[in-house]
Amino acid sequence: MPKICEGRWHVHDSANGQAPVISAKTSPTGLRAALILFATNGALFGVWVVRIPDIKLALGLSEAHLGMVLLAAAAGAVTSFGLSARAADHWGAGRVTLAFGLAMALSLPLLAIMPGAVALAATLFVFGAAGGSMDLTMNAYGTEVEKRAKRSRMALLHGSWSTGMAASAGIAYAGAARLPVLTHFALGSAFGLTAFAIAWWLVVSPGRQPGGAGKRSALIALPHGPLISVAIITGIAFMTEGAGMEWSGVYIRETLGGTVEQGALALLILSGGVMAVRLVGDVIIERIGAARAAQCCAALVIAGSLVAGLTQSPVVALAGLGLMGMGLSLMAPICFSRAGQLAKSGSGEAVAAVSMVGYGGILLGPVVMGLSGEAFGLSISFTLLSIGGAALLALALRRGTLSPAAA
């Protein structure tokens, strides 16, 4: 007898005449598309970050001026979050993520041709709005993937982001850092456009998010109730991570006297530490719980920032950056996953509320790092990041903050 398909079920007769065999057809979760989206976002951001020291030197920017310029990227992200969340809840996070990804890839080469600080800041605002909006909507899409898969996937997805970041840093270390900045950025843009074209065919998000068809997402999404503590943890983690990633190359090259390759290696080691833990993070979270995993990570942030800031050796500082990256690894996936769990309607608004505070941290991190570096030196600035680690530890120790059950 021919096979009969009924919805999600395949009903077919067995060859020996016994009773029909009924088997369930596995529904796609969209994981493959999510992995590509996260990795490409990380790669594009990495291409930009790894060349910050070169752009700083080309434009003659001081630490304080660079900090203010970097503020523009996070400002662009924050101002776009409300519309991004509404678009994700209305049209589906996957497709909206692709649109923002295209804008991010196309704006990247423009950063290389800006003649001064003001023009660079204006372009960074656009790049940050596209990249930040993509970050928000792809995390909303990640919560959809988790719900369809019925298991933790967020750490793996953020591990994919870190893999993209580490790949960009590794390619720069291998020689791309000596290419003209425009050539480097144009190649990164071409890669991004190709990756998004592939992801387009794999996205599982044809319409509204489940539960998101009711009330519209707020244009300014603010955390409330249990989301407040989750958002504060996200903000501190993003502030620490943003400060470390955007200043590590400058710190290694200018403060500690490292080479161009060591400056690129700083980002590679920091993002590599993040990646290594995130790729096994879902197993860790399922085994010991989200809260305990966050507590262990916070301890690593404290240790890594102290090692990086208190040494005069570029090699030892690189080791400290690796520890710091390992510590920061699971904070974002745990917080975004928790936001999706706490969402009462579409996950776009809940993720937007947490992201708003998170990117507030990114707004402050590079700026505070630049101002404190100008006043006290970057060694002290990196040492002070241990305070952020201590705050993360204290918040993660609160019962019920990061997981439904006490850890």
Secondary structure as GFF3:
##gff-version 3
##sequence-region A 1 407
A	DSSP	beta_strand	4	6	.	.	.	ID=ss1
A	DSSP	beta_strand	9	12	.	.	.	ID=ss2
A	DSSP	beta_strand	21	24	.	.	.	ID=ss3
A	DSSP	alpha_helix	31	50	.	.	.	ID=ss4
A	DSSP	alpha_helix	52	59	.	.	.	ID=ss5
A	DSSP	alpha_helix	63	91	.	.	.	ID=ss6
A	DSSP	alpha_helix	93	107	.	.	.	ID=ss7
A	DSSP	three_ten_helix	108	113	.	.	.	ID=ss8
A	DSSP	alpha_helix	117	149	.	.	.	ID=ss9
A	DSSP	alpha_helix	154	174	.	.	.	ID=ss10
A	DSSP	three_ten_helix	176	178	.	.	.	ID=ss11
A	DSSP	alpha_helix	181	200	.	.	.	ID=ss12
A	DSSP	alpha_helix	227	250	.	.	.	ID=ss13
A	DSSP	pi_helix	251	255	.	.	.	ID=ss14
A	DSSP	alpha_helix	260	278	.	.	.	ID=ss15
A	DSSP	alpha_helix	281	288	.	.	.	ID=ss16
A	DSSP	alpha_helix	290	310	.	.	.	ID=ss17
A	DSSP	alpha_helix	314	328	.	.	.	ID=ss18
A	DSSP	alpha_helix	331	342	.	.	.	ID=ss19
A	DSSP	alpha_helix	347	376	.	.	.	ID=ss20
A	DSSP	alpha_helix	378	396	.	.	.	ID=ss21
###
